[in-house]
Amino acid sequence: MTFQIRRTAELLAEGMTRHAVDQLPRIEGMNGLRVLGSEPEDRRLLRVRAAWVKAPAGSVLAGWAAAVVHGVPDSFVDGTVDGTRLRPVDLGVPEDAGSYDTRGLRPRRSRVPQAQQMVIDGIRVTNGQRTALDLARWTRSDARTLAMLDLSARFELMEPGAFHEFLDPLGGLHGLARVREVLPGVSSRAESVPESEMRHAWVEAGLPSPLVNQPIHDRRGHFVGRPDLFDGESGLVGEYQGFWHHLDLAPEEDQARRDRFQAMNMTVVEIWKDDRERMESLLLDGYARAQARDKRLDSWTLSPHEAV
């Protein structure tokens, strides 16, 4: 650890001048704290550590902050609501916590059993399975619930089979029923949150359960690409196009791959951020076109041992 989060009152009590304290980096959204040492490249860690300093005795970090401590990258959990607005740090607190500064925190009174806690780098956090559960149940939609379970499986916070057993004895937690309902559709192969949400729309539209990031080969066995979603019967491809598809040579590379897929008689549907409210209709339209194709022109292949 090359940095520390300290309370300004403590620094002043130790003899540091007010001027010197004021020159130290602050923590966005949290008052009364300063950073000592080299700030980390992962800015999320500043708020996670700051929350732990502010937390009353007996607390446990949960939700996105726990996921950060467990190693989930910021491309999946960035600690914001929409890429800009900071998300409060979820914190399980005891009933007798008393008064404390809650700015930047979201205290939660739901009890976290000792068996669902662990200590990583000096911070007490929910264990992997409880972190996965909280990430999923604290969402506002089934699509985001699926996305949180997908990332939890991808980064080994939980394994779906064992997680089902973990959920069995639980009851009385808000959002638990939705988590149980969504769990059968979880995939550890989803490569982004929007991709998971697109898969939820695909299934809600009544389309066949898709293969996720399935390697596709041409009829000669040459690798062509791994579409986000793929239906091996109809040849329908679903691709979520995030902002990174505007960077550098991404548009040209995307076009080349799209042309290659279409030359193999596959139907490609691209979903952009502005399309999120009409994903189901776009996917259904693509499926209808895929079903109407001339199947004699199909030239894609799947390796049986790779189909997942």
C-alpha positions in Angstrom: 0.0 0.0 0.0 1.7 3.2 -1.2 -1.0 5.6 0.1 -3.0 6.1 3.3 -6.4 7.8 4.0 -6.2 9.9 7.1 -8.7 12.1 9.0 -7.8 15.8 8.9 -8.4 16.0 12.7 -5.9 13.3 13.4 -3.3 15.0 11.2 -3.8 18.3 12.9 -3.6 16.6 16.3 -0.3 15.0 15.3 1.2 18.5 14.6 0.7 19.0 10.9 -0.2 22.6 10.1 -3.6 23.5 8.6 -1.8 24.8 5.5 0.0 21.5 5.0 -3.2 19.5 5.5 -5.0 21.7 3.0 -2.3 20.9 0.4 -3.0 17.1 0.6 -5.4 15.5 -2.0 -9.0 15.2 -0.9 -11.5 12.4 -1.4 -14.3 13.3 -3.8 -17.7 13.2 -2.0 -16.2 12.6 1.4 -15.2 15.4 3.7 -12.6 15.5 6.5 -10.2 13.1 4.9 -6.9 13.5 3.1 -4.6 11.2 1.1 -1.0 10.6 2.2 1.5 9.0 -0.2 1.2 8.2 -3.9 -2.4 8.0 -5.1 -3.3 4.7 -6.8 -4.0 4.4 -10.5 -7.3 2.7 -9.7 -9.2 5.8 -8.3 -12.0 3.5 -6.9 -9.6 2.4 -4.2 -9.4 5.9 -2.8 -13.1 5.9 -2.1 -13.1 2.3 -0.9 -10.3 3.0 1.6 -11.9 6.3 2.6 -15.2 4.5 3.3 -13.4 2.0 5.5 -11.8 4.8 7.5 -15.2 6.5 8.0 -17.0 3.2 8.8 -18.2 2.7 12.4 -16.9 -0.3 14.4 -18.4 -3.6 13.3 -19.1 -2.5 9.7 -18.5 -4.5 6.5 -18.0 -3.1 3.1 -20.5 -4.5 0.5 -21.8 -4.1 -3.0 -19.6 -2.4 -5.6 -16.9 -1.5 -3.0 -16.6 -5.2 -2.0 -16.4 -6.2 -5.7 -13.5 -3.7 -6.1 -11.6 -5.3 -3.2 -12.3 -8.7 -4.7 -10.6 -7.6 -7.9 -13.5 -6.8 -10.3 -12.1 -4.3 -12.8 -13.5 -0.8 -13.4 -14.7 -1.8 -16.9 -17.4 -3.8 -15.1 -17.9 -1.9 -11.8 -16.7 1.7 -11.9 -18.3 3.1 -8.7 -20.6 5.5 -10.6 -24.2 5.6 -11.6 -23.7 6.7 -15.2 -20.0 7.1 -15.7 -19.9 10.5 -14.0 -22.1 10.6 -10.8 -20.5 8.9 -7.9 -22.3 5.9 -6.4 -22.3 5.9 -2.6 -20.2 3.2 -0.9 -22.4 0.4 0.4 -21.7 -0.4 4.0 -23.3 -3.0 6.3 -23.5 -1.4 9.7 -24.5 -2.8 13.1 -27.7 -1.7 14.8 -25.8 0.0 17.6 -23.5 2.0 15.3 -24.4 5.3 16.8 -23.9 8.6 15.0 -21.2 9.0 12.3 -20.6 10.9 9.1 -22.6 9.2 6.4 -21.6 11.5 3.5 -20.4 9.3 0.6 -21.8 6.2 2.2 -25.0 4.2 1.9 -25.4 2.5 5.3 -27.5 -0.7 5.2 -28.9 -2.4 8.2 -29.4 -5.9 6.8 -27.4 -8.3 8.8 -24.3 -9.9 7.2 -23.5 -13.2 9.1 -19.9 -13.7 10.1 -19.6 -16.6 7.7 -20.4 -14.2 4.8 -17.5 -11.8 5.7 -13.8 -11.9 5.1 -10.8 -9.6 5.5 -8.8 -8.5 2.4 -5.8 -6.1 2.7 -7.1 -5.0 6.1 -10.6 -4.3 4.9 -13.6 -6.3 6.1 -15.8 -7.0 3.1 -18.6 -9.4 2.2 -17.3 -12.7 0.8 -17.6 -13.5 -2.9 -21.1 -15.1 -2.7 -22.6 -12.4 -0.6 -21.0 -9.7 -2.7 -22.6 -11.3 -5.8 -25.9 -11.5 -4.1 -25.9 -7.9 -3.0 -24.7 -6.6 -6.4 -27.6 -8.5 -8.1 -30.4 -7.8 -5.6 -29.7 -4.0 -5.3 -30.4 -3.4 -9.0 -33.6 -2.0 -10.4 -34.2 -4.3 -13.4 -33.9 -8.0 -14.2 -31.5 -7.1 -17.0 -29.0 -5.5 -14.6 -29.5 -8.3 -12.1 -28.4 -10.7 -14.8 -25.4 -8.5 -15.6 -24.3 -8.4 -12.0 -24.5 -12.2 -11.7 -22.7 -12.6 -15.0 -19.7 -10.5 -13.8 -19.8 -12.3 -10.5 -19.4 -15.6 -12.3 -16.8 -14.2 -14.7 -14.6 -12.9 -11.8 -15.2 -16.0 -9.6 -17.1 -14.3 -6.9 -19.4 -17.2 -7.2 -20.0 -20.4 -9.2 -23.7 -20.7 -10.3 -24.3 -24.2 -9.0 -22.8 -23.5 -5.6 -24.5 -20.1 -5.5 -27.9 -21.8 -5.9 -27.1 -23.8 -2.8 -25.9 -20.6 -1.0 -29.3 -19.0 -1.7 -31.4 -21.9 -0.7 -31.5 -21.2 3.1 -31.8 -17.4 2.7 -35.0 -15.6 3.1 -36.4 -12.1 3.9 -33.8 -10.2 1.9 -35.1 -7.6 -0.6 -34.6 -8.6 -4.2 -33.8 -12.3 -3.4 -36.7 -13.7 -5.5 -35.5 -11.8 -8.6 -32.0 -13.2 -8.1 -33.3 -16.7 -7.9 -35.4 -16.2 -11.0 -32.5 -14.8 -13.1 -29.8 -17.2 -11.9 -30.5 -20.1 -14.4 -29.5 -17.7 -17.3 -26.1 -16.7 -15.9 -23.0 -17.0 -18.1 -19.4 -16.4 -17.1 -18.5 -15.6 -20.7 -20.2 -12.2 -20.9 -17.5 -9.5 -21.5 -19.4 -6.4 -20.4 -22.5 -5.3 -18.5 -24.4 -3.9 -21.6 -23.7 -7.3 -23.3 -25.4 -9.1 -20.5 -28.3 -6.7 -20.7 -28.6 -7.3 -24.4 -28.7 -11.1 -23.7 -31.6 -10.5 -21.3 -33.5 -8.6 -24.0 -32.7 -11.4 -26.5 -34.3 -14.0 -24.2 -37.2 -11.8 -23.2 -37.9 -11.4 -27.0 -38.5 -15.2 -27.1 -35.5 -16.0 -29.2 -33.6 -19.2 -28.7 -31.0 -19.2 -25.9 -27.9 -17.8 -27.5 -24.3 -18.9 -27.4 -22.1 -16.3 -25.6 -18.9 -15.2 -27.2 -18.8 -18.4 -29.3 -15.8 -18.8 -31.6 -17.0 -18.9 -35.2 -15.1 -20.5 -38.1 -15.6 -20.6 -41.8 -16.3 -23.8 -43.8 -12.5 -24.4 -44.1 -12.1 -24.2 -40.3 -10.5 -20.8 -40.2 -11.4 -18.7 -37.2 -13.4 -15.6 -38.1 -14.6 -14.0 -34.8 -16.5 -14.3 -31.5 -19.8 -12.5 -31.6 -21.3 -11.4 -28.3 -24.4 -13.5 -28.9 -25.1 -16.2 -31.6 -27.9 -18.5 -32.5 -26.4 -21.5 -34.3 -29.6 -22.5 -36.0 -30.6 -19.2 -37.6 -27.2 -17.6 -37.8 -28.4 -14.5 -35.9 -25.6 -12.5 -34.4 -26.1 -9.9 -31.7 -23.3 -7.3 -31.1 -23.3 -4.6 -28.4 -21.3 -1.6 -29.7 -20.0 0.4 -26.8 -18.1 3.7 -27.0 -14.9 1.8 -27.6 -16.2 0.8 -31.0 -15.6 4.5 -32.0 -11.9 4.4 -31.0 -8.9 4.2 -33.3 -9.5 1.7 -36.1 -12.4 -0.1 -34.4 -15.0 1.1 -37.0 -13.0 -0.3 -39.9 -12.2 -3.5 -38.0 -15.9 -3.9 -37.0 -17.0 -3.4 -40.6 -14.5 -6.0 -41.9 -15.7 -8.6 -39.4 -19.4 -7.8 -40.1 -18.8 -8.2 -43.8 -17.1 -11.6 -43.1 -20.0 -12.8 -41.0 -22.6 -11.7 -43.6 -20.6 -13.4 -46.3 -21.1 -16.6 -44.4 -24.9 -16.0 -44.5 -25.1 -14.8 -40.9 -27.5 -12.0 -39.9 -25.8 -9.3 -37.8 -27.8 -7.0 -35.4 -25.8 -4.2 -33.8 -27.1 -2.6 -30.7 -25.8 0.9 -29.7 -26.5 2.8 -26.5 -29.3 4.8 -28.1 -31.0 1.5 -29.1 -31.3 0.1 -25.6 -35.0 0.9 -25.3 -35.8 -1.0 -28.5 -33.4 -3.9 -28.3 -36.1 -6.5 -28.4 -37.7 -5.2 -31.6 -34.4 -4.9 -33.3 -33.4 -8.4 -32.4 -36.8 -9.8 -33.5 -36.5 -8.0 -36.8 -33.0 -9.5 -37.2 -34.3 -13.0 -36.3 -37.1 -12.8 -38.9 -34.5 -11.9 -41.6 -32.3 -14.7 -40.4 -35.1 -17.2 -40.6 -35.9 -16.0 -44.2 -32.3 -16.5 -45.4 -31.4 -19.1 -48.1 -30.0 -21.8 -45.9 -28.0 -23.3 -48.7 -25.6 -20.4 -48.4 -24.8 -21.1 -44.7 -21.0 -21.5 -44.4 -20.2 -21.1 -40.7 -19.0 -23.9 -38.5 -18.8 -24.5 -34.8 -16.3 -26.8 -33.1 -18.6 -29.1 -31.0 -16.2 -29.0 -27.9 -16.2 -25.1 -28.1 -20.0 -24.6 -28.2 -21.0 -23.1 -24.8 
